[in-house]
Amino acid sequence: MVKISREYIYKEVDKERAYQDKKWGALDDVNSVGDFLCYMKRFLDHAMQENNPKSPSFALDDIRKITALGVACMEVH
């Protein structure tokens, strides 16, 4: 297993946040904490379905999105 630095991971989450801002814009301002949790759960459910120990890339992509949504929630609330 290759260890990836925390700095790299934070940069990837930051890129996902930028993507979310570009795609959704100010909509974050109207979402409640519960709304964010529902969005996060959708990606979590998908990650759990796609979880494959031999190829975790799909699940890891969803985890990046979930993490960025959590950051967005904390930015707003």
ABEGO torsion letter per residue (X at the ends): XBBBBAAAAAAAAAAAAAAAAAAAEAAAAABBAAAAAAAAAAAAAAAAAABBAABAAAAAAAAAAAAAAAAAAAAAX
